[in-house]
Amino acid sequence: MIYNKPDVAVLPVAGLSTRNLPATKAMHKGFLCLNNLPIIQYAVDACVEAGVREIIFIYSDETNRKMYENYFSSNPSLEENLLRNDKLELWEALKRTVPQNVKISFAQQTEPKGNGHAILSAKDIIGNRDFMVMWVDDVYVCRGKGILSQLLDVYEKFGGIVENIIQFPKEQLCRYGVFSGVTRNGNIITATGVVEKPKIEEIESDYASMGPYILPNKILDLLPRVTKGNNGEINLTDAINLAAKEGCELRGVLTASERYDCGTNEELAKSNIRLSIRENKILYEEAVKTIKELDSSI
């Protein structure tokens, strides 16, 4: 059986972004930069590459919403200024920020009740469609096919729930949702459930539920049934686990991707170093030079 690919993606961008203060005092974390590109752009570019036709931003307040509306809209006066001053490279970079043939929609999360509650805020816009979810502060760089496209390839064959997973040492898994009842076939892991932030003695595998996700519409009906997790919030992971227990097939994919964690200032700094020196030869040479200078001064 061939399943139709979802063409709508949900990007939660609500919240106070306290882990990235003080920069996020005046802007949302989606506009923090990774290798000179706002991290929100990586998520939107992944959506476009996968053929998404509608992106739903989950926002917290009107200031938050306005930032995303402005960024993903054209700016004719700035574009004209760049052309007039023969700054074609900057003009092209500016034009690329606005996704073509993609509808941008917004849904408000009025209270910070968790990522599952945020997704439920988009229920009326999603309608009866299956959909995708991406966390903005986890950036995935792929040298070939994009991460959503890789997940969609698996979804087309099997349907159900398909998500990106990563293997971690057991002592790190308490921070994530962890697959249980697993069977592996190549890079695809089939599971009977997923436990959000388990105690170390409860961990059954080394496969962490990371996202992005491809989700059946049924998840929107299950989210209101989810009780608050051990973090006091409504977690998407718990709804996925409930769906799996009720017979929805759950698969994780060990994707061909590089993860860049941007969730805290320290992780963002590390990610900037890693990605920037990989992508830019001049920065790589500068990094080597700096390391040598530091070593010689010790």
Number of C-alpha atoms within 10 A of each C-alpha: 7 9 14 12 19 21 18 22 26 25 24 26 26 25 21 16 18 14 14 19 15 11 15 16 12 10 16 24 27 22 18 20 16 24 17 9 13 15 21 25 22 20 25 22 17 21 28 21 14 20 17 22 17 21 24 21 23 26 24 20 13 9 13 19 19 12 14 19 15 10 15 18 13 15 13 9 9 12 17 13 12 17 15 10 8 11 13 13 10 13 16 13 11 17 15 14 19 17 18 10 11 17 12 15 14 19 22 20 23 15 11 14 15 19 21 23 21 29 25 21 20 22 16 10 14 20 11 12 15 22 22 27 21 21 18 23 20 20 25 20 18 15 9 9 15 21 27 28 17 20 25 23 14 20 22 16 12 16 23 22 23 28 28 24 25 16 15 14 11 15 11 13 22 19 12 18 24 28 26 20 12 18 12 12 7 8 11 18 20 18 21 20 23 29 21 22 20 17 12 12 8 12 20 16 18 19 27 27 23 19 22 25 23 27 23 20 16 16 22 24 13 16 22 13 12 20 13 14 15 11 10 10 16 24 24 24 25 23 23 26 22 20 23 19 14 10 10 19 18 25 28 27 23 17 20 17 17 13 14 20 20 25 18 16 16 13 14 20 14 16 18 19 16 15 17 18 17 12 11 12 11 10 14 17 12 13 15 12 12 12 12 11 11 10 9 8 7 5
